[in-house]
Amino acid sequence: MTQNIQKTLEILQKNIAKNPKDSTISNAQAEQIAKEIFTLFDSIFDYNLMAQLSLSKDYKTLTQAQKEQYHQAFEQNLKKSFTDKLKLYKDEKIEVVGGEKTKPNRYNLKASIILDGKLNFIIFKFHDDKGDWKIYDVDILGISVIQTYRSQFGDILAHSDFQTLLTKLKSEIAFESQKQ
């Protein structure tokens, strides 16, 4: 994980170095950077479990076809959100500072990042998937990605149905792609 984080920072810094006068990352650059980063991390993230956890108890009510559609839309939405956030990167340093096994099948890896002169933390939450450790959640600055999605999706499902949620996820992906 430390090596992947280091490679990620190298990818980001290489792209910022291409335009030193303006350290912002363009939409096209962000998409290219994201592709390179996902190549490093796709095998480490458990997108299906993340999708399942983000729907909580509502996940069990879905048909197999709905689950497959949802998994795909969720992963694309998560990646799109990450890609959009790459544009905010301003040469910050991320460093793995430790980890702990919270349960026999759970491990939290803690990384530090300095933002606006203040020390912050990112916690990558892993689970043991048949001998492979995979990320199922990320706490960024104390906020769980999965809990955030669960709250948003719960609100939508409280006032609407699954198809509305799926349509919303897909439309956000399509809308963001059209803006570029």
mmCIF file of the C-alpha atoms, coordinates in Angstrom:
data_MODEL
# 
_entry.id   MODEL 
# 
loop_
_atom_site.group_PDB 
_atom_site.id 
_atom_site.type_symbol 
_atom_site.label_atom_id 
_atom_site.label_alt_id 
_atom_site.label_comp_id 
_atom_site.label_asym_id 
_atom_site.label_entity_id 
_atom_site.label_seq_id 
_atom_site.pdbx_PDB_ins_code 
_atom_site.Cartn_x 
_atom_site.Cartn_y 
_atom_site.Cartn_z 
_atom_site.occupancy 
_atom_site.B_iso_or_equiv 
_atom_site.pdbx_formal_charge 
_atom_site.auth_seq_id 
_atom_site.auth_comp_id 
_atom_site.auth_asym_id 
_atom_site.auth_atom_id 
_atom_site.pdbx_PDB_model_num 
ATOM 1   C CA . MET A 1 1   ? 0.000   0.000   0.000   1.00 0.00 ? 1   MET A CA 1 
ATOM 2   C CA . THR A 1 2   ? 2.855   2.365   0.836   1.00 0.00 ? 2   THR A CA 1 
ATOM 3   C CA . GLN A 1 3   ? 4.357   1.709   -2.609  1.00 0.00 ? 3   GLN A CA 1 
ATOM 4   C CA . ASN A 1 4   ? 1.013   2.380   -4.325  1.00 0.00 ? 4   ASN A CA 1 
ATOM 5   C CA . ILE A 1 5   ? 0.566   5.633   -2.409  1.00 0.00 ? 5   ILE A CA 1 
ATOM 6   C CA . GLN A 1 6   ? 4.113   6.672   -3.371  1.00 0.00 ? 6   GLN A CA 1 
ATOM 7   C CA . LYS A 1 7   ? 3.464   5.807   -7.038  1.00 0.00 ? 7   LYS A CA 1 
ATOM 8   C CA . THR A 1 8   ? 0.203   7.779   -6.880  1.00 0.00 ? 8   THR A CA 1 
ATOM 9   C CA . LEU A 1 9   ? 2.018   10.851  -5.559  1.00 0.00 ? 9   LEU A CA 1 
ATOM 10  C CA . GLU A 1 10  ? 4.641   10.490  -8.298  1.00 0.00 ? 10  GLU A CA 1 
ATOM 11  C CA . ILE A 1 11  ? 1.879   10.376  -10.938 1.00 0.00 ? 11  ILE A CA 1 
ATOM 12  C CA . LEU A 1 12  ? 0.239   13.492  -9.470  1.00 0.00 ? 12  LEU A CA 1 
ATOM 13  C CA . GLN A 1 13  ? 3.487   15.418  -9.080  1.00 0.00 ? 13  GLN A CA 1 
ATOM 14  C CA . LYS A 1 14  ? 4.610   14.507  -12.607 1.00 0.00 ? 14  LYS A CA 1 
ATOM 15  C CA . ASN A 1 15  ? 1.400   15.983  -13.996 1.00 0.00 ? 15  ASN A CA 1 
ATOM 16  C CA . ILE A 1 16  ? 1.663   19.147  -11.912 1.00 0.00 ? 16  ILE A CA 1 
ATOM 17  C CA . ALA A 1 17  ? 5.294   19.553  -13.043 1.00 0.00 ? 17  ALA A CA 1 
ATOM 18  C CA . LYS A 1 18  ? 4.060   19.708  -16.648 1.00 0.00 ? 18  LYS A CA 1 
ATOM 19  C CA . ASN A 1 19  ? 2.417   23.054  -15.861 1.00 0.00 ? 19  ASN A CA 1 
ATOM 20  C CA . PRO A 1 20  ? 4.319   24.619  -12.919 1.00 0.00 ? 20  PRO A CA 1 
ATOM 21  C CA . LYS A 1 21  ? 2.836   28.133  -13.350 1.00 0.00 ? 21  LYS A CA 1 
ATOM 22  C CA . ASP A 1 22  ? -0.680  26.798  -12.858 1.00 0.00 ? 22  ASP A CA 1 
ATOM 23  C CA . SER A 1 23  ? -0.722  23.887  -10.410 1.00 0.00 ? 23  SER A CA 1 
ATOM 24  C CA . THR A 1 24  ? -4.357  23.029  -11.098 1.00 0.00 ? 24  THR A CA 1 
ATOM 25  C CA . ILE A 1 25  ? -5.211  19.803  -12.867 1.00 0.00 ? 25  ILE A CA 1 
ATOM 26  C CA . SER A 1 26  ? -7.475  19.997  -15.924 1.00 0.00 ? 26  SER A CA 1 
ATOM 27  C CA . ASN A 1 27  ? -10.420 17.648  -16.512 1.00 0.00 ? 27  ASN A CA 1 
ATOM 28  C CA . ALA A 1 28  ? -8.478  15.756  -19.187 1.00 0.00 ? 28  ALA A CA 1 
ATOM 29  C CA . GLN A 1 29  ? -5.429  15.444  -16.922 1.00 0.00 ? 29  GLN A CA 1 
ATOM 30  C CA . ALA A 1 30  ? -7.605  14.279  -14.026 1.00 0.00 ? 30  ALA A CA 1 
ATOM 31  C CA . GLU A 1 31  ? -9.129  11.524  -16.147 1.00 0.00 ? 31  GLU A CA 1 
ATOM 32  C CA . GLN A 1 32  ? -5.704  10.335  -17.336 1.00 0.00 ? 32  GLN A CA 1 
ATOM 33  C CA . ILE A 1 33  ? -4.279  10.463  -13.806 1.00 0.00 ? 33  ILE A CA 1 
ATOM 34  C CA . ALA A 1 34  ? -7.311  8.580   -12.466 1.00 0.00 ? 34  ALA A CA 1 
ATOM 35  C CA . LYS A 1 35  ? -6.833  5.810   -15.039 1.00 0.00 ? 35  LYS A CA 1 
ATOM 36  C CA . GLU A 1 36  ? -3.218  5.377   -13.942 1.00 0.00 ? 36  GLU A CA 1 
ATOM 37  C CA . ILE A 1 37  ? -4.183  5.382   -10.264 1.00 0.00 ? 37  ILE A CA 1 
ATOM 38  C CA . PHE A 1 38  ? -7.065  2.927   -10.739 1.00 0.00 ? 38  PHE A CA 1 
ATOM 39  C CA . THR A 1 39  ? -4.609  0.586   -12.449 1.00 0.00 ? 39  THR A CA 1 
ATOM 40  C CA . LEU A 1 40  ? -2.695  0.548   -9.153  1.00 0.00 ? 40  LEU A CA 1 
ATOM 41  C CA . PHE A 1 41  ? -5.693  0.285   -6.816  1.00 0.00 ? 41  PHE A CA 1 
ATOM 42  C CA . ASP A 1 42  ? -8.553  -1.514  -8.609  1.00 0.00 ? 42  ASP A CA 1 
ATOM 43  C CA . SER A 1 43  ? -7.433  -4.929  -7.370  1.00 0.00 ? 43  SER A CA 1 
ATOM 44  C CA . ILE A 1 44  ? -7.256  -3.613  -3.789  1.00 0.00 ? 44  ILE A CA 1 
ATOM 45  C CA . PHE A 1 45  ? -10.747 -2.078  -3.594  1.00 0.00 ? 45  PHE A CA 1 
ATOM 46  C CA . ASP A 1 46  ? -13.765 -4.296  -2.953  1.00 0.00 ? 46  ASP A CA 1 
ATOM 47  C CA . TYR A 1 47  ? -16.243 -2.223  -4.962  1.00 0.00 ? 47  TYR A CA 1 
ATOM 48  C CA . ASN A 1 48  ? -18.987 -4.843  -4.626  1.00 0.00 ? 48  ASN A CA 1 
ATOM 49  C CA . LEU A 1 49  ? -18.809 -4.867  -0.820  1.00 0.00 ? 49  LEU A CA 1 
ATOM 50  C CA . MET A 1 50  ? -18.643 -1.069  -0.788  1.00 0.00 ? 50  MET A CA 1 
ATOM 51  C CA . ALA A 1 51  ? -21.785 -0.947  -2.924  1.00 0.00 ? 51  ALA A CA 1 
ATOM 52  C CA . GLN A 1 52  ? -23.527 -3.429  -0.643  1.00 0.00 ? 52  GLN A CA 1 
ATOM 53  C CA . LEU A 1 53  ? -22.573 -1.563  2.538   1.00 0.00 ? 53  LEU A CA 1 
ATOM 54  C CA . SER A 1 54  ? -23.687 1.762   1.074   1.00 0.00 ? 54  SER A CA 1 
ATOM 55  C CA . LEU A 1 55  ? -27.252 0.436   0.698   1.00 0.00 ? 55  LEU A CA 1 
ATOM 56  C CA . SER A 1 56  ? -27.299 -1.347  4.063   1.00 0.00 ? 56  SER A CA 1 
ATOM 57  C CA . LYS A 1 57  ? -30.492 -3.372  4.598   1.00 0.00 ? 57  LYS A CA 1 
ATOM 58  C CA . ASP A 1 58  ? -32.000 -2.190  1.304   1.00 0.00 ? 58  ASP A CA 1 
ATOM 59  C CA . TYR A 1 59  ? -29.389 -4.208  -0.605  1.00 0.00 ? 59  TYR A CA 1 
ATOM 60  C CA . LYS A 1 60  ? -31.047 -7.498  0.381   1.00 0.00 ? 60  LYS A CA 1 
ATOM 61  C CA . THR A 1 61  ? -34.286 -6.455  -1.339  1.00 0.00 ? 61  THR A CA 1 
ATOM 62  C CA . LEU A 1 62  ? -32.659 -6.167  -4.785  1.00 0.00 ? 62  LEU A CA 1 
ATOM 63  C CA . THR A 1 63  ? -32.881 -8.795  -7.499  1.00 0.00 ? 63  THR A CA 1 
ATOM 64  C CA . GLN A 1 64  ? -29.632 -10.178 -8.926  1.00 0.00 ? 64  GLN A CA 1 
ATOM 65  C CA . ALA A 1 65  ? -30.062 -8.016  -12.050 1.00 0.00 ? 65  ALA A CA 1 
ATOM 66  C CA . GLN A 1 66  ? -30.592 -4.900  -9.919  1.00 0.00 ? 66  GLN A CA 1 
ATOM 67  C CA . LYS A 1 67  ? -27.499 -5.746  -7.850  1.00 0.00 ? 67  LYS A CA 1 
ATOM 68  C CA . GLU A 1 68  ? -25.383 -6.017  -10.994 1.00 0.00 ? 68  GLU A CA 1 
ATOM 69  C CA . GLN A 1 69  ? -26.684 -2.695  -12.351 1.00 0.00 ? 69  GLN A CA 1 
ATOM 70  C CA . TYR A 1 70  ? -26.158 -1.056  -8.988  1.00 0.00 ? 70  TYR A CA 1 
ATOM 71  C CA . HIS A 1 71  ? -22.596 -2.400  -8.571  1.00 0.00 ? 71  HIS A CA 1 
ATOM 72  C CA . GLN A 1 72  ? -21.634 -0.985  -11.959 1.00 0.00 ? 72  GLN A CA 1 
ATOM 73  C CA . ALA A 1 73  ? -23.270 2.418   -11.346 1.00 0.00 ? 73  ALA A CA 1 
ATOM 74  C CA . PHE A 1 74  ? -21.836 2.644   -7.823  1.00 0.00 ? 74  PHE A CA 1 
ATOM 75  C CA . GLU A 1 75  ? -18.276 1.884   -8.964  1.00 0.00 ? 75  GLU A CA 1 
ATOM 76  C CA . GLN A 1 76  ? -18.480 4.376   -11.833 1.00 0.00 ? 76  GLN A CA 1 
ATOM 77  C CA . ASN A 1 77  ? -19.918 7.028   -9.509  1.00 0.00 ? 77  ASN A CA 1 
ATOM 78  C CA . LEU A 1 78  ? -17.224 6.433   -6.882  1.00 0.00 ? 78  LEU A CA 1 
ATOM 79  C CA . LYS A 1 79  ? -14.486 6.655   -9.502  1.00 0.00 ? 79  LYS A CA 1 
ATOM 80  C CA . LYS A 1 80  ? -16.018 9.796   -11.012 1.00 0.00 ? 80  LYS A CA 1 
ATOM 81  C CA . SER A 1 81  ? -16.123 11.423  -7.578  1.00 0.00 ? 81  SER A CA 1 
ATOM 82  C CA . PHE A 1 82  ? -12.468 10.510  -7.004  1.00 0.00 ? 82  PHE A CA 1 
ATOM 83  C CA . THR A 1 83  ? -11.486 11.852  -10.428 1.00 0.00 ? 83  THR A CA 1 
ATOM 84  C CA . ASP A 1 84  ? -13.234 15.153  -9.702  1.00 0.00 ? 84  ASP A CA 1 
ATOM 85  C CA . LYS A 1 85  ? -11.371 15.481  -6.403  1.00 0.00 ? 85  LYS A CA 1 
ATOM 86  C CA . LEU A 1 86  ? -8.002  15.011  -8.132  1.00 0.00 ? 86  LEU A CA 1 
ATOM 87  C CA . LYS A 1 87  ? -8.373  18.553  -9.450  1.00 0.00 ? 87  LYS A CA 1 
ATOM 88  C CA . LEU A 1 88  ? -8.044  19.784  -5.854  1.00 0.00 ? 88  LEU A CA 1 
ATOM 89  C CA . TYR A 1 89  ? -4.590  18.209  -5.412  1.00 0.00 ? 89  TYR A CA 1 
ATOM 90  C CA . LYS A 1 90  ? -1.930  20.836  -4.742  1.00 0.00 ? 90  LYS A CA 1 
ATOM 91  C CA . ASP A 1 91  ? 1.307   18.899  -4.136  1.00 0.00 ? 91  ASP A CA 1 
ATOM 92  C CA . GLU A 1 92  ? 0.347   17.540  -0.702  1.00 0.00 ? 92  GLU A CA 1 
ATOM 93  C CA . LYS A 1 93  ? 2.379   14.688  0.758   1.00 0.00 ? 93  LYS A CA 1 
ATOM 94  C CA . ILE A 1 94  ? 0.668   11.517  1.962   1.00 0.00 ? 94  ILE A CA 1 
ATOM 95  C CA . GLU A 1 95  ? 2.584   9.190   4.241   1.00 0.00 ? 95  GLU A CA 1 
ATOM 96  C CA . VAL A 1 96  ? 1.583   5.865   5.789   1.00 0.00 ? 96  VAL A CA 1 
ATOM 97  C CA . VAL A 1 97  ? 2.019   6.284   9.550   1.00 0.00 ? 97  VAL A CA 1 
ATOM 98  C CA . GLY A 1 98  ? 0.785   2.964   10.881  1.00 0.00 ? 98  GLY A CA 1 
ATOM 99  C CA . GLY A 1 99  ? -1.973  0.467   11.109  1.00 0.00 ? 99  GLY A CA 1 
ATOM 100 C CA . GLU A 1 100 ? -3.830  -1.803  13.432  1.00 0.00 ? 100 GLU A CA 1 
ATOM 101 C CA . LYS A 1 101 ? -5.754  -5.018  13.258  1.00 0.00 ? 101 LYS A CA 1 
ATOM 102 C CA . THR A 1 102 ? -9.124  -4.107  14.765  1.00 0.00 ? 102 THR A CA 1 
ATOM 103 C CA . LYS A 1 103 ? -10.570 -7.634  14.437  1.00 0.00 ? 103 LYS A CA 1 
ATOM 104 C CA . PRO A 1 104 ? -9.116  -10.887 13.111  1.00 0.00 ? 104 PRO A CA 1 
ATOM 105 C CA . ASN A 1 105 ? -10.516 -10.066 9.659   1.00 0.00 ? 105 ASN A CA 1 
ATOM 106 C CA . ARG A 1 106 ? -10.214 -6.236  9.763   1.00 0.00 ? 106 ARG A CA 1 
ATOM 107 C CA . TYR A 1 107 ? -7.219  -3.936  9.418   1.00 0.00 ? 107 TYR A CA 1 
ATOM 108 C CA . ASN A 1 108 ? -7.047  -0.125  9.403   1.00 0.00 ? 108 ASN A CA 1 
ATOM 109 C CA . LEU A 1 109 ? -4.133  1.560   7.652   1.00 0.00 ? 109 LEU A CA 1 
ATOM 110 C CA . LYS A 1 110 ? -3.564  5.166   8.687   1.00 0.00 ? 110 LYS A CA 1 
ATOM 111 C CA . ALA A 1 111 ? -1.969  7.752   6.414   1.00 0.00 ? 111 ALA A CA 1 
ATOM 112 C CA . SER A 1 112 ? -1.218  11.381  7.165   1.00 0.00 ? 112 SER A CA 1 
ATOM 113 C CA . ILE A 1 113 ? -1.699  14.354  4.878   1.00 0.00 ? 113 ILE A CA 1 
ATOM 114 C CA . ILE A 1 114 ? -1.017  18.023  5.542   1.00 0.00 ? 114 ILE A CA 1 
ATOM 115 C CA . LEU A 1 115 ? -3.780  20.266  4.208   1.00 0.00 ? 115 LEU A CA 1 
ATOM 116 C CA . ASP A 1 116 ? -3.577  24.021  4.643   1.00 0.00 ? 116 ASP A CA 1 
ATOM 117 C CA . GLY A 1 117 ? -0.784  23.578  7.180   1.00 0.00 ? 117 GLY A CA 1 
ATOM 118 C CA . LYS A 1 118 ? -2.830  21.193  9.340   1.00 0.00 ? 118 LYS A CA 1 
ATOM 119 C CA . LEU A 1 119 ? -2.095  17.502  9.911   1.00 0.00 ? 119 LEU A CA 1 
ATOM 120 C CA . ASN A 1 120 ? -5.039  15.289  8.825   1.00 0.00 ? 120 ASN A CA 1 
ATOM 121 C CA . PHE A 1 121 ? -5.540  11.573  8.425   1.00 0.00 ? 121 PHE A CA 1 
ATOM 122 C CA . ILE A 1 122 ? -6.922  9.129   5.903   1.00 0.00 ? 122 ILE A CA 1 
ATOM 123 C CA . ILE A 1 123 ? -7.816  5.659   7.154   1.00 0.00 ? 123 ILE A CA 1 
ATOM 124 C CA . PHE A 1 124 ? -8.060  2.817   4.667   1.00 0.00 ? 124 PHE A CA 1 
ATOM 125 C CA . LYS A 1 125 ? -10.282 0.077   6.085   1.00 0.00 ? 125 LYS A CA 1 
ATOM 126 C CA . PHE A 1 126 ? -9.436  -3.430  4.910   1.00 0.00 ? 126 PHE A CA 1 
ATOM 127 C CA . HIS A 1 127 ? -11.209 -6.767  5.290   1.00 0.00 ? 127 HIS A CA 1 
ATOM 128 C CA . ASP A 1 128 ? -9.836  -10.245 4.723   1.00 0.00 ? 128 ASP A CA 1 
ATOM 129 C CA . ASP A 1 129 ? -11.375 -11.576 1.518   1.00 0.00 ? 129 ASP A CA 1 
ATOM 130 C CA . LYS A 1 130 ? -10.248 -15.227 1.466   1.00 0.00 ? 130 LYS A CA 1 
ATOM 131 C CA . GLY A 1 131 ? -6.624  -14.342 2.177   1.00 0.00 ? 131 GLY A CA 1 
ATOM 132 C CA . ASP A 1 132 ? -6.665  -11.161 0.098   1.00 0.00 ? 132 ASP A CA 1 
ATOM 133 C CA . TRP A 1 133 ? -6.882  -7.902  2.045   1.00 0.00 ? 133 TRP A CA 1 
ATOM 134 C CA . LYS A 1 134 ? -9.223  -5.479  0.270   1.00 0.00 ? 134 LYS A CA 1 
ATOM 135 C CA . ILE A 1 135 ? -10.387 -1.954  1.039   1.00 0.00 ? 135 ILE A CA 1 
ATOM 136 C CA . TYR A 1 136 ? -14.081 -1.719  1.907   1.00 0.00 ? 136 TYR A CA 1 
ATOM 137 C CA . ASP A 1 137 ? -14.172 1.871   3.204   1.00 0.00 ? 137 ASP A CA 1 
ATOM 138 C CA . VAL A 1 138 ? -12.019 4.972   3.475   1.00 0.00 ? 138 VAL A CA 1 
ATOM 139 C CA . ASP A 1 139 ? -12.290 7.602   6.212   1.00 0.00 ? 139 ASP A CA 1 
ATOM 140 C CA . ILE A 1 140 ? -11.110 10.909  4.828   1.00 0.00 ? 140 ILE A CA 1 
ATOM 141 C CA . LEU A 1 141 ? -10.566 13.599  7.438   1.00 0.00 ? 141 LEU A CA 1 
ATOM 142 C CA . GLY A 1 142 ? -12.794 11.626  9.817   1.00 0.00 ? 142 GLY A CA 1 
ATOM 143 C CA . ILE A 1 143 ? -15.636 11.110  7.341   1.00 0.00 ? 143 ILE A CA 1 
ATOM 144 C CA . SER A 1 144 ? -16.464 7.615   6.103   1.00 0.00 ? 144 SER A CA 1 
ATOM 145 C CA . VAL A 1 145 ? -17.076 7.376   2.359   1.00 0.00 ? 145 VAL A CA 1 
ATOM 146 C CA . ILE A 1 146 ? -19.500 4.465   2.890   1.00 0.00 ? 146 ILE A CA 1 
ATOM 147 C CA . GLN A 1 147 ? -21.464 6.198   5.672   1.00 0.00 ? 147 GLN A CA 1 
ATOM 148 C CA . THR A 1 148 ? -21.786 9.276   3.477   1.00 0.00 ? 148 THR A CA 1 
ATOM 149 C CA . TYR A 1 149 ? -23.164 7.224   0.587   1.00 0.00 ? 149 TYR A CA 1 
ATOM 150 C CA . ARG A 1 150 ? -25.411 5.254   2.967   1.00 0.00 ? 150 ARG A CA 1 
ATOM 151 C CA . SER A 1 151 ? -26.914 8.481   4.295   1.00 0.00 ? 151 SER A CA 1 
ATOM 152 C CA . GLN A 1 152 ? -27.461 9.943   0.811   1.00 0.00 ? 152 GLN A CA 1 
ATOM 153 C CA . PHE A 1 153 ? -28.909 6.716   -0.598  1.00 0.00 ? 153 PHE A CA 1 
ATOM 154 C CA . GLY A 1 154 ? -31.079 6.176   2.481   1.00 0.00 ? 154 GLY A CA 1 
ATOM 155 C CA . ASP A 1 155 ? -32.617 9.629   1.986   1.00 0.00 ? 155 ASP A CA 1 
ATOM 156 C CA . ILE A 1 156 ? -33.361 8.883   -1.661  1.00 0.00 ? 156 ILE A CA 1 
ATOM 157 C CA . LEU A 1 157 ? -34.864 5.468   -0.883  1.00 0.00 ? 157 LEU A CA 1 
ATOM 158 C CA . ALA A 1 158 ? -36.972 6.893   1.960   1.00 0.00 ? 158 ALA A CA 1 
ATOM 159 C CA . HIS A 1 159 ? -38.754 9.119   -0.562  1.00 0.00 ? 159 HIS A CA 1 
ATOM 160 C CA . SER A 1 160 ? -38.450 7.062   -3.721  1.00 0.00 ? 160 SER A CA 1 
ATOM 161 C CA . ASP A 1 161 ? -37.632 3.620   -5.103  1.00 0.00 ? 161 ASP A CA 1 
ATOM 162 C CA . PHE A 1 162 ? -34.477 1.802   -6.147  1.00 0.00 ? 162 PHE A CA 1 
ATOM 163 C CA . GLN A 1 163 ? -34.921 2.679   -9.826  1.00 0.00 ? 163 GLN A CA 1 
ATOM 164 C CA . THR A 1 164 ? -34.860 6.377   -8.930  1.00 0.00 ? 164 THR A CA 1 
ATOM 165 C CA . LEU A 1 165 ? -31.589 5.874   -7.030  1.00 0.00 ? 165 LEU A CA 1 
ATOM 166 C CA . LEU A 1 166 ? -30.078 3.965   -9.940  1.00 0.00 ? 166 LEU A CA 1 
ATOM 167 C CA . THR A 1 167 ? -31.221 6.617   -12.427 1.00 0.00 ? 167 THR A CA 1 
ATOM 168 C CA . LYS A 1 168 ? -29.750 9.354   -10.206 1.00 0.00 ? 168 LYS A CA 1 
ATOM 169 C CA . LEU A 1 169 ? -26.392 7.560   -9.977  1.00 0.00 ? 169 LEU A CA 1 
ATOM 170 C CA . LYS A 1 170 ? -26.253 7.047   -13.730 1.00 0.00 ? 170 LYS A CA 1 
ATOM 171 C CA . SER A 1 171 ? -27.343 10.607  -14.504 1.00 0.00 ? 171 SER A CA 1 
ATOM 172 C CA . GLU A 1 172 ? -24.634 12.068  -12.241 1.00 0.00 ? 172 GLU A CA 1 
ATOM 173 C CA . ILE A 1 173 ? -22.025 10.069  -14.143 1.00 0.00 ? 173 ILE A CA 1 
ATOM 174 C CA . ALA A 1 174 ? -23.462 11.111  -17.520 1.00 0.00 ? 174 ALA A CA 1 
ATOM 175 C CA . PHE A 1 175 ? -23.858 14.753  -16.451 1.00 0.00 ? 175 PHE A CA 1 
ATOM 176 C CA . GLU A 1 176 ? -20.282 15.006  -15.264 1.00 0.00 ? 176 GLU A CA 1 
ATOM 177 C CA . SER A 1 177 ? -19.007 13.385  -18.483 1.00 0.00 ? 177 SER A CA 1 
ATOM 178 C CA . GLN A 1 178 ? -20.982 15.861  -20.601 1.00 0.00 ? 178 GLN A CA 1 
ATOM 179 C CA . LYS A 1 179 ? -19.542 18.848  -18.697 1.00 0.00 ? 179 LYS A CA 1 
ATOM 180 C CA . GLN A 1 180 ? -16.044 17.947  -19.851 1.00 0.00 ? 180 GLN A CA 1 
# 
